[in-house]
Amino acid sequence: MRQRQWNWAQCGGRACGSGRWAESVALTTSHAHRESAAQTWIEHLARRAVDQALEDTNASMYAYSYAYGRATGHAVSAQHQDRLDPYVLDALRGTGLDSSTADAA
């Protein structure tokens, strides 16, 4: 009886909220924070790779900015490729940018 009373108090008593709901919110929040941290780290690595690649060149700030955008777009698309549709993934990867550059050449 004591166990049932404890369960009732944790999972649906009048004085408190649902324990299952609280656990669900905690898991969702935890997942969102892990995703955000992973994306921040991926973007940091992408920018670091651009810095290393353009280190000994006389690239302009515009070139750095363009390379940062492309690198972080590729990194984010790789992280979320199973959840985003192909249209959004192509936009993140800049596929239209690649094909127009090749066509212009």
C-alpha positions as semicolon CSV with decimal commas, in nm:
position;residue;x (nm);y (nm);z (nm)
1;M;0,000;0,000;0,000
2;R;0,288;0,234;0,079
3;Q;0,435;0,170;-0,269
4;R;0,101;0,245;-0,436
5;Q;0,066;0,567;-0,239
6;W;0,419;0,673;-0,342
7;N;0,345;0,590;-0,708
8;W;0,022;0,790;-0,695
9;A;0,203;1,089;-0,546
10;Q;0,479;1,072;-0,808
11;C;0,264;1,002;-1,113
12;G;-0,061;1,183;-1,077
13;G;-0,159;1,310;-0,737
14;R;-0,352;1,635;-0,701
15;A;-0,059;1,812;-0,535
16;C;0,203;1,737;-0,800
17;G;0,244;1,683;-1,170
18;S;0,294;1,362;-1,356
19;G;0,628;1,194;-1,296
20;R;0,620;1,048;-1,648
21;W;0,558;1,391;-1,795
22;A;0,850;1,535;-1,598
23;E;1,076;1,255;-1,717
24;S;0,966;1,314;-2,076
25;V;1,042;1,685;-2,051
26;A;1,381;1,614;-1,894
27;L;1,473;1,368;-2,171
28;T;1,362;1,607;-2,446
29;T;1,552;1,898;-2,292
30;S;1,861;1,684;-2,246
31;H;1,848;1,570;-2,609
32;A;1,807;1,928;-2,734
33;H;2,109;2,044;-2,531
34;R;2,323;1,757;-2,664
35;E;2,219;1,839;-3,022
36;S;2,300;2,206;-2,971
37;A;2,639;2,128;-2,819
38;A;2,720;1,888;-3,102
39;Q;2,626;2,146;-3,365
40;T;2,836;2,414;-3,195
41;W;3,135;2,178;-3,185
42;I;3,087;2,073;-3,549
43;E;3,073;2,436;-3,660
44;H;3,387;2,509;-3,457
45;L;3,570;2,221;-3,627
46;A;3,455;2,337;-3,970
47;R;3,581;2,690;-3,907
48;R;3,910;2,553;-3,776
49;A;3,952;2,346;-4,093
50;V;3,893;2,657;-4,306
51;D;4,147;2,851;-4,100
52;Q;4,405;2,577;-4,156
53;A;4,329;2,550;-4,527
54;L;4,354;2,925;-4,591
55;E;4,633;2,995;-4,342
56;D;4,918;3,065;-4,586
57;T;4,710;3,230;-4,856
58;N;4,627;3,593;-4,911
59;A;4,257;3,518;-4,905
60;S;4,029;3,811;-4,842
61;M;3,782;3,831;-4,558
62;Y;3,507;3,763;-4,812
63;A;3,677;3,437;-4,908
64;Y;3,701;3,336;-4,543
65;S;3,336;3,424;-4,488
66;Y;3,230;3,224;-4,794
67;A;3,441;2,924;-4,690
68;Y;3,308;2,940;-4,333
69;G;2,952;2,940;-4,463
70;R;3,010;2,648;-4,696
71;A;3,199;2,443;-4,436
72;T;2,944;2,495;-4,161
73;G;2,660;2,426;-4,405
74;H;2,816;2,093;-4,499
75;A;2,878;2,008;-4,135
76;V;2,521;2,086;-4,028
77;S;2,377;1,894;-4,323
78;A;2,588;1,593;-4,226
79;Q;2,462;1,613;-3,868
80;H;2,095;1,636;-3,967
81;Q;2,087;1,437;-4,291
82;D;1,846;1,177;-4,156
83;R;1,590;1,438;-4,045
84;L;1,589;1,699;-4,322
85;D;1,447;1,664;-4,670
86;P;1,675;1,673;-4,977
87;Y;1,578;2,030;-5,068
88;V;1,698;2,169;-4,734
89;L;2,010;1,952;-4,737
90;D;2,101;2,075;-5,086
91;A;2,054;2,435;-4,970
92;L;2,282;2,375;-4,671
93;R;2,544;2,212;-4,890
94;G;2,523;2,491;-5,147
95;T;2,466;2,257;-5,438
96;G;2,319;2,532;-5,649
97;L;2,633;2,734;-5,592
98;D;2,853;2,453;-5,720
99;S;2,650;2,389;-6,035
100;S;2,625;2,758;-6,131
101;T;3,002;2,799;-6,087
102;A;3,067;2,497;-6,307
103;D;2,819;2,621;-6,569
104;A;2,975;2,968;-6,575
105;A;3,321;2,823;-6,630
